[in-house]
Amino acid sequence: MNQTFTVTGMTCGHCEKAVARAIKQLDPQAEVKADRTQNLVQVESSQPRAALAQAISDEGYGVAAD
């Protein structure tokens, strides 16, 4: 399932990689595309939206409620 998250606090490439790594720890099969310029993270994963949002949040980034 493709899901899009609005993520705040991503300011550099390291941030994008940190978000992707957090999601892949939850779901190693996930496909993640982070775009810090638009504050968007697209995730292709079978994991529940809430679990993915929590993984991003646990990494220290804000996730807007959609």
Phi, psi and omega per residue, in radians:
M1 nan 2.304 3.126
N2 -1.547 2.236 -3.125
Q3 -2.310 2.502 3.122
T4 -2.064 2.330 -3.140
F5 -2.089 2.462 2.971
T6 -1.643 2.030 -3.022
V7 -2.083 2.216 3.109
T8 -1.785 2.636 3.082
G9 1.767 -0.109 3.089
M10 -1.424 1.983 -3.076
T11 -2.065 -0.129 -3.083
C12 -2.691 3.068 3.115
G13 -1.084 -0.585 3.099
H14 -1.080 -0.702 3.119
C15 -1.086 -0.785 3.120
E16 -1.030 -0.751 3.140
K17 -1.172 -0.638 3.123
A18 -1.114 -0.733 3.107
V19 -1.132 -0.799 3.135
A20 -1.068 -0.745 -3.140
R21 -1.102 -0.719 3.135
A22 -1.085 -0.718 3.137
I23 -1.195 -0.726 -3.114
K24 -1.214 -0.410 3.031
Q25 -1.180 -0.602 3.099
L26 -1.332 -0.737 -3.100
D27 -2.441 1.643 -3.103
P28 -1.016 -0.372 -3.131
Q29 -1.535 -0.092 -3.072
A30 -1.126 2.553 2.982
E31 -1.860 2.205 -3.030
V32 -2.186 2.303 3.032
K33 -2.241 1.984 3.138
A34 -1.873 2.403 3.113
D35 -2.285 1.690 -3.076
R36 -1.152 -0.472 -3.122
T37 -1.186 -0.474 3.122
Q38 -1.900 0.023 -3.106
N39 1.027 0.610 -3.113
L40 -2.055 2.500 3.009
V41 -2.277 2.128 3.089
Q42 -1.801 2.305 -3.081
V43 -2.274 2.249 2.997
E44 -1.827 1.876 -3.045
S45 -2.769 2.681 3.065
S46 -1.580 -0.048 -3.142
Q47 -1.244 2.631 3.098
P48 -1.102 2.560 -3.130
R49 -0.944 -0.761 -3.101
A50 -1.086 -0.659 -3.139
A51 -1.191 -0.707 3.112
L52 -1.153 -0.773 3.115
A53 -1.072 -0.677 3.137
Q54 -1.163 -0.678 3.112
A55 -1.081 -0.728 3.111
I56 -1.147 -0.799 -3.135
S57 -1.091 -0.731 3.133
D58 -1.081 -0.444 3.114
E59 -1.366 -0.195 3.066
G60 1.860 0.238 -3.122
Y61 -1.951 2.600 3.122
G62 -1.415 2.443 3.092
V63 -2.119 2.076 -3.136
A64 -1.280 2.468 3.063
A65 -1.284 2.186 -3.135
D66 -1.812 nan nan
